[in-house]
Amino acid sequence: MRVGVIMGGMSSEREISLMSGKEICKALDRGKYDVFELNINSEKELIDKIKTVDFAFIALHGSFGEDGRIQALLESMKIPYSGCRVLASALCMDKNLSKKLFRAENLTTANWIVAEKVDFDYNSVKAFGYPLVVKPNSGGSSVGTFIVKNEKELRSAVSEALIYDNEVIIEEYIEGTEITCSMLDGKLLPVLVIKPKDEFFNYSSKYYNGGAEEVVIELPKHLYEQVSKAAEICWKVFKLKTYARIDMIIKKDEIYLLEINTLPGMTANSLLPKSAAAYGLSFPELLDKIIKLSVSK
């Protein structure tokens, strides 16, 4: 099978995409696959390069990667690809819509508001109290994400986040234990707890050695059941396929949903490969499983 690993792209997460793509290329079984590295800078470039492959392994992050557009393009070209389909990709990329769906399914998520301009009504978030979390509505990898402790910092963070998106999420800061739930074909893999060295799980914590401690956590039965049920609901409601990663925070005995990643990172430091390894799947085996599941669906 001729597998094209699509990486790079045009988003603010290009560097991480290249890291993911190169790791995937190195790990794919050359006895099974003829592997092509497709480093793209535009939609037209992708169309020109993708025509000769049998399967597209998407290693893109951010816009034109996780938002459903490349999935729609590949479907129109009748090229099978890895991961979630168009609708799930678009829904999960939009944090505001995701949080509305969480609420509709009685899943707890932090209170939030959406800002579309720097001079929005700052009084509207006073009820939340400080600190607050500010992040682009459709961003990832913690690019443009801030924890702010007063209105001056809030105004600066909103201005910075608007560089990356035309909508910004401002939400309550939930102090608790951050966990991540990797799912493969609807099955929950070992849950990881994230203990960042910095104030929160930011860009450097995610992608550089020693930035965070990420280990399997043995949750009490009642908490594991809550986490497992929430992950199962997300898988069904958002119509997830093949694999995804769902991030949550545990505060005392309550689970807060953060977001869903339809194209989780695939670098040496990434969470989904670590969770799969704890389950007993090596990185090459995980990639092989993803391809087989994607083709069968």
C-alpha atoms as one frame of an Amber mdcrd trajectory, in Angstrom:
protein
   0.000   0.000   0.000   1.298   3.440  -0.981   0.860   5.585   2.158   1.251
   9.342   1.932   1.936  10.987   5.306   0.555  14.527   5.050   2.380  17.012
   7.258   3.258  20.693   7.527   0.246  22.676   6.443  -0.574  26.331   6.852
  -1.619  26.626  10.509   0.224  27.943  13.580   0.851  24.282  14.474   2.973
  23.563  11.394   6.105  22.797  13.442   4.277  20.189  15.543   2.722  18.675
  12.424   6.186  18.194  10.916   7.347  16.507  14.116   4.338  14.170  14.086
   4.685  13.407  10.382   8.373  12.542  10.548   7.815  10.252  13.561   5.036
   8.451  11.668   7.216   8.053   8.571  10.035   6.542  10.643   7.752   4.107
  12.465   5.593   2.787   9.611   6.401  -0.810   8.673   8.268  -0.629   5.338
   7.555  -4.334   4.834   3.854  -3.461   4.511   3.850   0.108   3.246   5.523
   2.210   0.587   5.804   5.464   2.549   5.806   8.972   1.055   6.481  12.136
   3.060   4.070  14.815   1.815   5.182  18.156   3.258   2.570  20.668   2.067
   2.228  24.445   2.166  -1.073  24.853   0.317  -4.235  23.046  -0.728  -3.137
  23.019  -4.370   0.192  21.441  -3.425  -1.664  18.659  -1.602  -3.911  17.975
  -4.598  -0.858  17.680  -6.839   1.049  15.366  -4.471  -1.734  13.105  -3.176
  -2.914  11.659  -6.489  -0.519   8.698  -6.521  -1.149   7.346  -2.991  -3.541
   4.596  -1.877  -4.000   5.933   1.656  -3.501   9.324   3.308  -2.179   9.348
   6.866  -3.069  12.829   8.139  -0.440  14.283  10.468  -1.692  17.862  10.131
  -2.813  19.956  13.100  -4.978  23.046  13.274  -6.851  24.600  10.341  -6.919
  22.591   7.116  -6.054  19.518   9.141  -8.397  18.995  12.047 -11.307  21.165
  10.899 -12.825  18.830   8.287 -11.596  20.613   5.160  -8.839  18.176   4.208
 -11.139  15.270   5.076 -13.750  16.636   2.673 -11.117  17.108  -0.038  -9.825
  13.541   0.328 -13.358  12.160   0.233 -14.066  14.077  -2.962 -10.919  12.472
  -4.450 -11.999   9.034  -3.139  -8.767   8.601  -1.160  -9.141   6.766   2.184
  -7.576   8.596   5.123  -6.817   8.210   8.820  -8.976   9.377  11.679 -12.330
  11.069  12.067 -14.603  12.130   9.233 -15.728  15.608   8.152 -18.501  16.316
  10.657 -16.646  15.093  13.739 -13.522  17.000  12.728 -15.409  20.274  12.266
 -17.400  19.937  15.514 -14.427  19.075  17.708 -12.273  21.840  16.226 -14.842
  24.414  17.367 -14.473  24.576  21.179 -17.604  26.690  21.588 -19.793  24.158
  19.747 -18.094  21.268  21.560 -18.872  22.791  24.946 -22.501  23.347  23.917
 -22.765  19.665  23.003 -21.128  18.671  26.305 -23.800  20.643  28.131 -26.588
  19.179  25.971 -25.431  15.683  27.006 -25.248  16.667  30.707 -21.453  16.535
  30.706 -19.848  19.122  32.970 -17.631  21.766  31.384 -16.295  25.084  32.695
 -18.489  28.170  32.222 -17.357  30.229  29.248 -18.043  33.148  26.967 -16.936
  33.887  23.391 -15.168  37.151  22.484 -14.940  38.263  18.863 -13.135  41.573
  19.352 -10.636  43.144  21.739 -13.143  45.621  23.193 -15.897  43.140  24.073
 -17.872  43.609  27.318 -15.325  42.633  29.972 -17.991  42.942  32.679 -19.600
  39.796  31.255 -16.880  37.570  32.787 -16.797  39.160  36.250 -19.102  36.472
  37.618 -16.505  33.821  36.704 -13.837  35.382  38.918 -10.084  35.135  38.364
  -7.996  33.355  37.223  -9.458  32.797  33.762  -8.334  30.749  30.771  -8.101
  32.476  27.382  -7.606  30.510  24.150  -8.460  30.606  20.429 -11.788  28.918
  19.725 -10.342  26.743  16.959  -6.720  26.464  18.024  -4.631  23.638  19.398
  -1.263  22.765  20.962  -1.925  25.549  23.519  -0.862  28.164  20.943  -2.303
  31.513  22.035  -3.507  30.082  25.362  -3.115  32.017  28.613  -4.084  31.901
  32.272  -4.843  35.453  33.414  -5.217  36.866  36.926  -6.700  40.332  36.326
  -8.447  42.459  33.697  -5.220  43.977  32.375  -3.822  40.507  31.648  -7.206
  39.459  30.229  -7.262  42.318  27.707  -3.714  41.516  26.604  -4.473  37.772
  26.278  -7.633  38.351  24.241  -5.707  40.621  21.885  -2.986  37.967  21.460
  -5.430  35.075  21.023  -7.327  36.987  18.309  -4.163  36.812  16.190  -4.773
  33.067  15.820  -8.567  33.011  15.433 -11.492  35.396  15.000 -13.208  33.923
  18.073 -11.694  33.555  21.542 -12.904  31.382  24.413 -12.757  32.895  27.902
 -13.586  30.319  30.541 -13.409  29.628  34.255 -10.148  28.172  35.495 -10.800
  24.742  36.984  -8.123  23.763  39.469  -7.760  20.002  39.569  -6.021  16.978
  38.092  -5.733  16.995  34.295  -6.176  13.643  32.595  -6.302  12.536  28.995
  -8.344   9.685  27.580  -7.060   8.103  24.383  -9.581   6.049  22.429  -8.978
   3.506  19.688 -11.961   2.142  17.764 -14.234   3.297  20.581 -12.202   1.540
  23.293 -10.746   3.537  26.162  -6.985   3.002  26.479  -5.141   3.497  29.803
  -5.874   6.949  31.219  -2.884   9.264  31.680  -2.484  11.964  34.304  -0.658
  15.136  33.213   1.593  16.984  35.650   3.149  19.960  33.808   6.276  21.616
  35.145   4.935  25.059  34.153   1.741  26.748  35.338  -0.341  24.690  32.895
   0.062  22.162  30.074   1.430  24.684  27.570   3.277  24.368  24.251   6.708
  23.632  25.733   5.252  21.188  28.283   3.601  19.231  25.486   6.419  18.958
  22.991   9.758  19.082  24.759  11.390  16.427  26.924  10.912  16.997  30.637
   8.119  19.541  30.168   5.564  17.394  31.943   5.139  14.097  33.717   2.582
  11.909  31.905   1.905   8.537  33.498  -0.904   6.004  33.721  -3.250   6.764
  36.610  -5.282   4.199  38.521  -8.487   6.071  39.274 -10.879   5.057  42.047
 -13.693   2.925  40.651 -16.368   5.622  40.894 -14.180   8.171  39.082 -13.074
   5.724  36.402 -16.716   4.894  35.696 -17.496   8.609  35.274 -14.504   9.118
  32.978 -15.296   6.012  30.930 -18.963   7.003  30.553 -18.069  10.557  29.494
 -15.592   9.243  26.902 -18.190   6.788  25.577 -20.800   9.558  25.244 -18.327
  11.787  23.389 -17.397   8.971  20.998 -21.048   8.436  20.044 -22.382  12.003
  20.081 -19.498  13.532  18.117 -19.444  10.533  15.735 -15.746   9.889  16.315
 -14.006   7.250  14.196 -10.803   5.210  14.461  -8.997   7.201  17.154  -9.237
  10.387  19.207  -8.131  11.885  22.520 -10.484  13.441  25.063  -9.043  15.801
  27.683 -10.650  16.249  31.106 -10.004  17.712  34.561 -10.937  16.006  37.804
 -11.909  18.409  40.587 -12.679  16.490  43.768 -15.299  13.975  42.573 -16.456
  15.849  39.468 -15.291  15.427  35.871 -14.949  18.532  33.664 -14.686  18.077
  29.891 -12.034  20.244  28.232 -11.909  19.313  24.548 -11.679  16.513  21.983
  -8.656  16.064  19.704  -9.510  14.248  16.461  -5.889  14.236  15.255  -3.810
  13.846  18.429  -0.086  14.495  18.247   2.119  11.613  17.149   5.542  12.797
  18.336   7.847  10.932  20.694   6.337  12.932  23.574   2.700  12.608  22.490
   0.008  11.296  24.776  -1.864   8.825  22.574   1.251   6.742  21.707   2.145
   6.677  25.432  -1.332   5.452  26.308  -1.213   2.830  23.540   2.186   1.639
  24.792   0.714   1.159  28.275  -2.014  -0.929  26.622   0.648  -3.066  24.929
   0.732  -1.515  21.442   4.090  -0.330  20.127   4.106   2.818  17.969   4.408
   0.843  14.674   1.576  -1.452  15.839  -0.584   1.551  16.708  -0.046   3.098
  13.272  -0.806  -0.232  11.599  -4.029  -0.522  13.611  -5.072   3.014  12.664
  -4.581   2.301   8.968  -6.485  -1.004   9.119  -9.397   0.552  11.041  -9.530
   3.583   8.746  -9.591   1.476   5.580 -12.238  -0.889   6.961 -14.529   2.062
   7.760
